[in-house]
Amino acid sequence: MSVVITNSTYAGEFAGKYIAAALLSADTLDKGNITIMPNVKFKSVIQKASTDDIVKDASCGFEPNQGTLTLTEKVLEPRELQVNLEICRKTLHESWQAAQMGFGLNDELPKDFSDFVLAHVAAKVADRTEKSIWSGDSGTSGQFDGFATLLAADTALPSGQDIVGTAVTAANVVAELGDVVDAIPTAVYGSEDLAIYAASNVIRAYTRALGGFQSGGQGAAGYENKGNNQSLGSLFFDGIPVIPCRGAADDMIIAAEKSNLFFGTSLVSDLSEVAVIDMSQTDGSQNIRVVMRFTSGVNYAQVSDIVYRTV
């Protein structure tokens, strides 16, 4: 089986499709666990409205100063990022051949080699995006400031909602999660899209604790008498969904509403570009160059509605 990629190979006709696959396949985005703002070309203003007690006793006249509407603004400015990758054709050729010959899930794998290369790269970009969403630092090339970085630097985060705990274990995870829930503002507690976002080690410890044999009151056989056969499918703590964040640093826990956490990107703007360039007719090599240009970034609207816990 031969592979031919000419100099006129794919050069961005479906850039939005591949950029979307690369970014939105990140676990947090793929599962819709935060709010996605597509097509943010440069920056976008996030507004969240709040009011004081606007209900008053009735009167015959109009009294305009009986209530106050407050708009809180935060700016989400996605960072320009890129992939410049050179891959030897032989590196992926055998895997692609195997897929076409029936050794893979043919209905789900690209039939065209250039698509196969892009799918490979998109998976790597999705993984990097997931990490940046929660623990990224714009001081590092290829990353944007994630929620943990933004919250750690935000002096407006109320002191009672900025929790410094200890390293999470199966023995203390219930108490640590309890501290987070106790710090959730009354106005937010009970919100239909409130969730607890937790690092992988927290999820692991909590699942172990649910299996029992701990001091958290689950009993010797654990939650629903399943012992250590607990499901990772749907976790809750005090009735609040607990969402795994694979990209988070150990011991991170954030309580927030999905509608308060935003991811922005320029999926279909002129800042998005995808190209696969065959170098064989340029320098005689078997190298393929992959170019992706896109933007990504996160922010929140109202920091006073968030609880951030770390060590």
Secondary structure by P-SEA (a helix, b strand, c coil): cbbbbccccccccaaaaaaaaaccccccccccccccccccccbbbbbbbbbcccccccccccccccbbbbbbbbbbbbbbbbbbccccccccaaaaaaaaacccccccccccaaaaaaaaaaaaaaaaaaaaacccccccccccccaaaaaaacccccccccccccccccccaaaaaaaaaaaccccccccccbbbbbcaaaaaaaaaaaaccccccccccccccccccccccccccccbbbbbcccccccbbbbcccccbbbbbccccccbbbbbbbccccccccbbbbbbbbcccccccccccbbbbcc
